[in-house]
Amino acid sequence: MPRVSADDRLRRLLALVPWVAAHDGPTVDEVCTRFGCTEQELVEDLDLLFLCGLYPYTPDVLIETDIADGRVWIRYAEYFSRPLRLTPDEGLALLAKARTLLAVPGSDRSGPLARGLAKLARVVGVDPEEALEIEINPVATEVIDVMRRAVAEHRQLEMEYYSFGRDSAASRVIDPYSVFAASGQWYVSAFCHTVDDERLFRLDRVRGATLLDATFAAPTGKPDLTVYEPQADDPRVELDLEPGARWVIEQYPVEAVEERPGGGWRVRLVASERAWLERLLLRLGTDARVVDGPVDAGREAAGRLLSRYR
C-alpha cells in the first residue's frame, strides 16, 4: 500500500480520536475498517497521539491511549474538560477547520464532534449547514462499504464512473482487488471489463455502485497501487508558469522544471487528456502559457464557456 502523506495521516488521526473516545473501547478491527488503515498504522498513530499535550507535559495535560485485548481506548486529558474562551474570529476559524474532519471517511457525522460544532455554530450565530460547508474530496459511505464488501467476497461490481480526464461518465463492470487511500484520495484497484485491463478508480468519482452475483478469482500477486504512471506515448506539454502557479509543481508529477530568468518556471508534464489540460489552463488563467503543445487549448476552452453565457 502506498505510503500515506503526513497531511492525510493527521486528518485521519484527528477524525479517529473523537470516534474512538465516544465508543468506549471499540475493537482494533472496527477502528481499522472504519478509517481504512492497518493495525500497524493504527499503533503508530496512537504512539504519536500519546505524545500530544501541553507544557509542562504532565499526565493531566497528555492524552491517554491504550490497546489491550484487541480493543482501543482514548481518554482525553483533564485540560480538555475546561471551557474555552474564544473570540468570534477564533470560533469561526475553529468551526471552519473542524468541519473538514467530518468529510474524512469514517467520521461520525452525528457523533460528539458534530454535536460540538453545532453548539459552536449557534454560539457564533451561523448556520453550520449553509454558512460553512467545507468538504475534502467526500466519498459516500455506502460506496466505500459496497466496495469493501465486493473486495472481501471477490464479487464483481457495476458502477457509474465519471472520468475527469475525458469529462464523461459511463457504466463499468469491475473486479475490485483493493480499496486504499493515497495522496488525500480514496481509490479502488480493479480489473475493468470495459477496457479489459487493470485500472485505478477514484471513489469520489463513483456516482453509484451495485454488487453483482458474479464472482472472480483473487489475483495471485499484489495489485499495482501506483496512483498514476504516465505512458511513454502520452502527450507532453510545456508550460511557462508565473510565481503564483508554483502549486502546479507541487501538486502534479512534472517531468522537468527549469527556473526562468525573469521569475517563474518552465515545466514539462503529461497531459494525456485534453479536457484535463483545458481545466488546468482555465484554473491558472494568466499565470500559465503553453509554449509547446496545444497553445490554443486554454483560449478555446474559455471561448466555449463564454458562449454558454451569451
N, C-alpha and C positions, 0 to 999 in steps of 0.2 A: 504494500500500500504506500502511495506517495507520502512524503513527509508533510505533516500539517504545518502551515505557517504559524508564526507567533501570534499574529492577529486572530486567526481562526481559533487557535488554541485558547486564547484569552476569552473570546466571545463564548466558546463552549463552556469554559470553566465558570464564567460569570452567570450563565444560564443554568448550569448544573447545580450550583450552590443552593439557591432557594428551593429548588425542587427536591433535592435530597434532604435538606433540613426540614422541609414540611412533611416528608413521608416517613419519618422516624425509622430509619434503618432499612431502606429497600435493598434488595439483593444486588450483588455485583452484576449479574446478568441483566437485570432490569435496567440498571443505570447505563450499561454499555450499549444495550439495544436501543434505548431511548435517544441517546446522544451520539450514536454512531462511532463509538471508539472501542478499542481493545482493552482488555483488563490491564495490560502493561501501561497503556496510555493513561488509563484512569488512575492507576497508582502514582504515576509520575505527576499528574495534575494535582493530586491530593498532597503529594510531598511538597509541591510549590505552595499550595494553599496553607499548609501548616506553618509556613514562614511568614504569612501575611499578618500584619498588625501595626500598632503604633508605638512610637517611643514611649517608655523605655523598654518595650518588648517583653514585658512581664506577662504571666499567664492570663491576667484579666483583660489584656488588650490583644490577645492572639486567638485566632480561630482554631478550634479543636477538631481534628479529623481522626477517624478510626475505621479500620476494616477488620472484621472478626467474624468467623463462622460464615463466610460468604456474604456478609451484609456490610453496608456502608453507613456511617454516621457522620454528620457535620453539625457541630454545635457552635453557635455564634459566641463571640467574646462578650463579656459584660458591657463593654463600651457601646455595643450596638443597641442595647436596651435604653440608652439615654436619648432623649428627644433632640433632634437637630434644630438649630435656629438658622434658617436660610433667608436670604434676601429674595425678593421676587425674581430677580435675574438668575440667581443660583437655582431657585426652584424650577424655572423654565428649562435651564440648561440640564439639570438632573433629569427632568421629565423627558426631554428630547433624547438624551443619551441612553437612558434606561429602557425606553420603548424599543430601541433597536434589538435588545436582548430577547424580546418576545417574538422576534422574527427568526431566531435561531431554532432549527428543528429540534424538537424535544422540550422546548419551553412550555410551561403550563400557563395558558392564557387565562385561566381562572384561578390561578394559584396566588400565593402571598405577594409575589412581585407585582402582578397585575392589579391586585386589590390595593396595594400600597400606592401604585401610580394613579389609580382612580381617586384615592383620597387626596393625593398631592395636587392633581388636576383641579379638584374642587376648591382647594385652598387658594391656588394661584388664579382661579377664575377662568379656566379654559375648558373646552370640550375635548377630552382625550381622543375621541373617535374622529373628530373633524379638524380641530385646530392643529394637532400634531399627529401625523401618520407617517412614521419612518420605518421602512422595511428594507432588509438587506437580502436580496435575492430569495424571496419567500418561496417555499416549496410546500404544497398542500400535504398535510399529514397523511391523508388517505393514499396519496401517490406513493410516498415512501413506504407505507405499510404494505400495499399490494406488491410493490417491487421486492421488498424483503421476503414476503411470503413466496413469491414466484422463485426467487433465488433458492430459498430453503427447500422447496418442494420440487425443484427442477421442472417447473411448468412454464409453457410458453405464455406470452402476454401480448395483447394488442393495445397499442397506444396511439393517440393523436399527438403528433410531434411537430413543433414549429422549428424550422431550420432558419437560424438567424442569418447565416451566410447567404442563403438563397432567398430569404424573405418569403417563405411559403410554408404551408402546413400540409401534412399528409398522414395517412394512417399507415402504421408499420407493425409487423409481427416480429417479435424478438425472442431470443433465448437469453434471459438475463443471467449473467455469471456472478456479478458482484456489485454492491451498492457502496459507494465510498465518498468521502469529502476531500476536496483538494482546492487550494487557492481560493477559498471563500465560496465554493460552489459544491453542490451535490451532483454526483454522476452515477450512471449505471453502465457497467461494461457488459456488452451483449453481442450475440450474433444476430445480425439484421437480415431477415429473409428477403426484404425488399431489394437490397443491394448484394445479397449473397456474400457477405463479408462481415468481419468483426468491426464494431463501432463503439464509440463512447457517446452517451447522450446526457445532456444536462437536464436534471429533473425539474428545474423551474420552467423549462420549455415544454413539459409534458402537460397537455390540456385534459387528458383523461386516460385511464389505464384500466383494462379489463383482463382478469385472469382467465386463461383458456384451459380446456381439459387436456390438450395435447402436452406431452412431456418431452424432455430432451435429455440426452446423456451429458453428464457434467464433464467439462473439459479435463483432460488428463494433466495438463500443465497449468501453471498460474496464469490468469488472464493478464494481458498487457494493460496497465493502468496509466500509461502515459497520456496526459490530458490532451496535448497537441503535439504532433510531429509532422512538420511540412514535408511534402514530397518533392523530389528533385525537379519534376516538371511543373510544379505550381508556379503561377505568375509571380514575379517580384516587382516591387515598386520602390522608387527612391523619392524621399520627401525632404524638403528643407523645412525645418521646424524653428519657430521663434522660441525665445527663452520660456515663454509661458506654456509651451507644449511639452515640457520635459516629461510630464506624466506618461506620454506615449512610450518613451524609452523604458520606463519602469513597469508599465502595465503589459506591454506586448513583447513577444520574443523577437527582437530585432536581430538581423544577421550582421549588420555593420553600423558603426556610429562614428562620425567624424565631426569634430568641432569646426564651426565656420568662423572665419576671421572676424566678421562683424558681430558675432554673437549667435547663439543657437546651434543647431546641429543639422547635419545631413545624415539620414538614416536609410537603410535598406531593410525592408520587411516583406514577408509573404502576404499576398493579397489573393488568395485562391478563389474568392468570390467577389465579383464587382459590387454587389449590394452591400457587402461588409465595408469595402473601401469607401463607397459613397457616404455611408453613415458616419464613418470616421472623419471624412473631409468636411461634412456638414457640421459635425461637432467642433472641429478645430477652427473652422472659419478662416480668418486671415492669418492665423498662426501657422498655417501649413501651405506648401505649394509643391505640386507634383513636378519633379524635374526629369524623371524617367519612368514612363508608364503612361496610362491614360490621363493625359494632362487636363482634359475637359471633364473628367468624371464628377468633380465637385460642382462645377458650374451647371452641368446638365441635370444633376440631381436637384440642385436648388431651383432650376427652372421648372422642373416637374412639380415641385412642391408649391411654388408660387402660382402655377397655373390652376391649382385646386382652389385657390382663394379668389380667383378672378370670376 
